[in-house]
């Protein structure tokens, strides 16, 4: 119960400022009162649901990740490690609430079933996790691997459409959220222990960043066959938010539960797994509440409010404020910042990471708004040079910071970005398709911000 109270307090502080901002914006450009009521109920549901969910993740998913990381670390067969990485990456990714939310919106834009989209993206995550684990075993320099991966991404971007870019990079940011981040971090820590204290710290980070490139590659390949000029945006048929949340949560939690039970019987052989099973139950219930609250209260209000402010000259400034607030509402950011502080023995303070991410995300959302308002401003014009800059910086900062930077790009784009901010941008854009891309900006800016911060800490880390 102590964990739950802490999560409840933290999530209330996080969602509260967003709720206040919405009420202030509603004073100047009012929307239907029913939407505001549903939004406030949704805020309560998000706070309670996310608190239950994160309590469950702490009791179950993080521990399962550690057990599996230890299991992989003891394996001497690299092929088994790679196969296991693909499998477990797929299983944990389909359980990510942010991806489930985004997939429903992408489905209305490209005509594919949302669960098919989730499955394709999850395969990409699994493949890249296996590559990330292989990197740790073979001690491949992270910056060198990232240059190879983004080289392939840039080639695919060159031959794909702007809609493909937006969907692919948005999927990347949405995949590494409250579910996958603690699991992947725990997995990476478990495997990196093999490398000893000197290499263990360096290898502790980067797996989340590598995993987040999988959805970009998978998303680009998935959407390249679609003709953007032939895309017809359709409204998704309205269904019960609770029923929808129940279906998505069941699809998400059941696979990881089955995998854990099988591995426990064959490998772990835990004498007492009561807390883990209880945690999985909390995760399931919390996820239903969170998804139902988001769909029933957040999405529609955000889109309608975005439409109301579409002609507002200073709408990018609203985006800037939303960006500042959204970092405080992302649970995965707290997971990463605490891990950074622990692994670096306090030399990098959690507050420093939070401030850097907050500034980066604020500019990211503002840039996303500017892109929407300016005709001909394509996503690749910032994403391409942005990641190229990050790759150049990665050669000149400590490898520890390279891992932290690429990890931070994924964790900064979580539930609030995939729900409220994305829907708000779609409202400002006037349609679903043109609103895509904001998560891509949110995933990029923290990478550059942390890299720059890493150059200031270089003497501390290397000294």
N, C-alpha and C positions, 0 to 999 in steps of 0.2 A: 504493500500500500504506500510505502514511503516513495518508491520509484514513481508510482502513479501520481501522487500529489505534486512531485517535482515537475513531472511532464505536464500536468494540468496547469500549473502555475506558469511554466515557460511558454506553453502554447497560447494561454490567455494573453500574456504580454505580447506575443507575436501577432496574433490575429486582431487584437484590440485596436492598434493604430490604423490598420487597414479599414476596419469597420468605421472608425471615426472619420477617416478621409472620405469614405463613401457617403456618409451622412452630410459632411460639409459640401461635397460636390453636388449632392441632391438638393441642397438649399438653392443653389444658383440655377441648376437645370433639372427640375424635378422629374422623376419617373413614376410609374404606377406604384401606388402605396403597397399593393399586394406583393410586388417584387421586393420592396424594401423589407417587408415583414418576413417573406421567405428567406431573404438574405440574412437577416438577423438570426432567424431560427437556424439557418445553415451555418452561421458563425459558431453558434453554440454546439451544433453537431460536429463541426470540424474540430473544435477545441477538445471536446470529450472523446470523439472518435479517434483523433490522432493521438491523444494521450493514452488511450487504451491500446491502440496499435503499437506505439513506440515502447510501451511497457512490455507488451508481448514480444516485440523484436528483441529487446534487451534480455528477456528471460529465455528466448528460444533461438531466434535466427542468428544472433551474434555467437552464441555458444555452438550451434551447429556448424557455423562457418569455421570456428576455431578447431573443432574436432576434425572437420574435413581437411583443414589446412595441415594439421599434424599428420593426418593419414597420408596426404600427398607427399609431405616432407620426408616420410619414411620410405617412400617408394623409390626403388632404384631403376625402375623401367620408365624411361622418358615417354615412350609411346602410350603407356597406361596413364601417365600424368596428363598428356595431351587429350586423350579420349575422355578422361574424367572431367577435365576442364571444360570441354565443349558441352558435355552433358549437364554438369552442375550449373554452368553459366546460363544455359537455356532454361533450366528449371527455376532458378532464382529470378531471372529476368521477367518471365511471364507473370510473376507475382508482384511486379512493381506497379503501384497504383497510378503513378504519373504516366506511365506508358499506356495503361488501360484507358485513362482519360484522353490522352492525345490520340490514340488509335481510333476512338469513336469520331473525333473531329476530322481526322485524315480520311476516314472511311467515307464521309459525306462529300469529300473533295475528289477522290480518285475512284470510288466505286468498288473497292475491295472490302470484304468482310473485316470487321475490326479485329477479330481473333486471328485471322490469317495474317494481318499486318503485325500483330503482337508476336506471332510465331516466327515470322521472317526476321523481324528485328532481333528477337531473342536468340536465333541461330547465330546472327552476327556477333552478339555479345559473347556467346559461348566460344566461338572460334577465337576471338581476340583474348579472352581470359586464358585459353590454352596457350596462346602465343606469349602472353604475359608471364605465365608460370614457367614456360620454357626459357624466357629471358632470365628469370631469377636463377634457375638451375645452371644456365650456361654463363651467367654473369655478363650478359650483353649490356652495353651502355644504353641507358634509357633514351638519351637524346638522339643517338644513332638510329635506334629502332623507330622512334617517332618520326624521324625524317623519312624513313622508308615508307611507313604507313601513310603519312600525309602526302608523300609523292604520288602514291597510288590514288589517293582521294582527289588530288588536284587534276590528275589525268581524267578521272571519271567526271569531275565537275566541268571540264572543258567540253565534254561531249553530251552533257545532260542539260535539262532546262532549269530555269530559275525556280519553278515550283518544286522540282526534284531537290534542288539545293536546300530550300526552306524546310521541306518535310524531313529530309535526311538529317540535317543538323538539329532540327527540333527534336527528332526522335532520339538523337544522341544525348541531348540534355535531359530529356524526360526519363530516359532509361536508368540513369544513376541517381536514384532518389532514396527515400526513407527505408526502403526494403533492401535494395541491392548494396547500398554504400556500406553499412555496418558489416554485411556478410562478406563482401569482397575485401574490405580492409582486414577483417579477421582472417580471411583465407590467405591474404598476402603476408600478414604477420606470422602466421603459422609456418608457411613455407620459408620465409626469409630467416627464421631462427637458425636454419642449417648453415647460414653463411657467417655465423659468428657475430660478435658485437659490432665490429667495424663496418661490415657489409650489411648487417641486419637492418640498421637504421636507414641506410640508403635505399635498400630494397623494400622497406616497409610501405613506401608510397609509390604510386605510378600505376598500380594494377587497375585502379578505378579509371584513370585516364586512358589506359590502353583499352579497357573494356568499352569505354564510351566511343571509341572510334569504330567499333563493330557496327553499331546502328547506322553510322554515316555511310559506310560501304554497302551495307545491306539495303539501306533506304535508297541510295542512288541507283543500285542495280534493280531494285523493285519498281521504281518509278520511271526508269529510262524508257520502258516500252509504252508509256502512256503519253498520248499526244495532248499537251496542255491546252491547245486550242479547242479540243473536242470535249474537254472536261465540263460536265454540267453539275453545278453545285445544287445539291438537294438538301432539303431540311430532313433531319432524322425524325422518323416517326416517334411521337411522344409515347414513352412507356413509364411505368411506375419507377420512380427513383430508387425506392427500397428494393424492388424486384431486380432492377438493373444492378444495383450494388451487390445484392445477394449472389447473382449469377457470376459477376466479375470476381468477387472475393472467393467464391468456391473454386473457380477455374485457377485462381492464383495460388491459394494455400494448399489445396489437395496434393499437387505433385510434390512439393517440398516435404510435406508430411509423410507421404508414402516412401520417398527416397530415404528420409531419416530413419524411419522404422526398419526398412530393409537393411540399411548400413549398420544400424544398431544391433540387429540380430546377427549379422555376419562379421562385423568388424569392431564396433565400439563396445558392445556388450555392457552397457551401463547398468549398474545395479539399481539406481534410482533416477528415473527420467520423468518423474512427476512434474517438476518445475518446467521442464522443456515442453511437455505436452500441454500444461496449463498455459504456458506462454504462447503456444501455437493457437490455442483457443482464444486468448485475448487478441492476438494478431488478427484472427479471422473476424471476430465481432467488431473490433475497432475499424477494420478495413471496410466492412459493410456500412458502418455509420459514416465514415469519412466519404466514401464514394457517393452514398445516397445524399449526403448534405451538400457536396460539391455540385452534383447534378441537379438537385432540387432547389438550391438557393444561390449558388455562386455564378454559374455559367450564364444563365439568362440575364441576370441583373448586370453583370459585367459587360455583356455584349450590348444591351440596350443603353447603358450609360456611355459606352464608347461611341455609339451612334449619336447620342445627345451632344457629345463634345467633339464630334467629327469636324465641325467647321470652326472650332475654337482655335484662335491663332497660336495660343501658348500651350497647346496640348502636349508637346514634347516635355514641357516643364512638369506637367502632371505625371508623365512617364518617369521623369527623374525622381520625383518624390516616391512614386510607387516602387521604384528600384531600390531606393534607400530602405524602405520599410520591408520589402519582400525578403531580404536576406535574414532579417530577424525572425521571419516566419518559416524559414526552411530548416526542418529538424536535422537533415543530413549535414548542414553546415556546422552545427554544434558538435556532431559526431567527429567530423574531420578536424575541427579546430582543437578539440580536446585531445585527440590522438597526436596532433602535431606538437602540442605543448608537452605531452607525456614523453614522446619518443625523443624530443630534443632536450629533455631534462629542464624545461622552462626557459631555454635560451630564446625560443620564439614564443611569445605570449599569445594566448588565445585572443585577447583583445586586439592585438596587432593584425592577426589574420581576419578577424571580423570587420575591422575598419577598412582594410584593403579590399575585401570582398564587397562591402557595402558601396564604396566609391565606384568600383568596377561595374557592379550590376546597375547602379543608378545611371551611369553613362550609357550602358548597354540598352536599357529600356528607352532612354531618350533617343538614341540613334535609331532604334527600331521604329519609333514614332516618326522620326524625320524621314526615314526610308519610305514609309507608307504615304507620307504627304507629298513626296517629290516624285513625279513621273520619270521613269527611266532609271531610277536609283535601284540597281540590281543588288541582290544579296551578295554575290560573289565579289563585288567591288570593295567590300569591307572584310568579308570572311576570308577570302584568299590572301590578301596582303596581311591581315591580322594574324592568321596562323603562321604565315611565312615569317613575320616578325618574331612570333613566339619561338619558332624553331631556331632562328638566328640567336635569340637571347639564350636559348637552352644550351648553347655551346659555350657560354661565358658565365654561367652561374653554377654553384654547387649542384650535383646531381640530385641531392636531397630535395632542393627547391624545384627542380624539374618535375619530380614526382608529385610534390605538393601542388604545384601550379596546374598540371593537367588534371589531377584529381579534383581540385577546387572548381574547375570549369564545369564538371559534371554535377557536383553536389549543390552548387549555387542555383541550379535550375531544377527546383523540386515542385511539390504540390501547389504552392501559391502561384508559381510562374506558369505551370501547366494548366492552371484553372483560371484564376482571375485575370492575370495580366494578358495571357494569350487571348482569352475571350474579349477583353477590353480592346485589344489591338484589332481583333477581327471586326468589332463594332466600329472603330474609327475607320478601318479600311472599307467597310461597307459590304464585305463578303468574307467567307471562310478562308478561301485560298490565299488572298492577299495579306491576311493577318498572320500567316505562317512566317516564321523567321525570327520572331522575338526570342524564342528559347535559344536559337543559334547565337544571337548576340550576347545573351546572358551567359552562355557557356564559354564564349570567347574572351570577354573582357577580364574576368578574374584570372585567366591564364596569363595574360600580359601583365596585369597588375601584380600578381604574386612573383612573376619573373623579375620585374623591376625591383620589387621589395627584396628579392633574393640577392640582388647585386649589392644592396646596402648591408645585408647580413653576411656577406661573403667572408669578411675578415673574422667575424665571430665564429662561424661554422668551421672555417679552415684553420683558424688559429687555435 
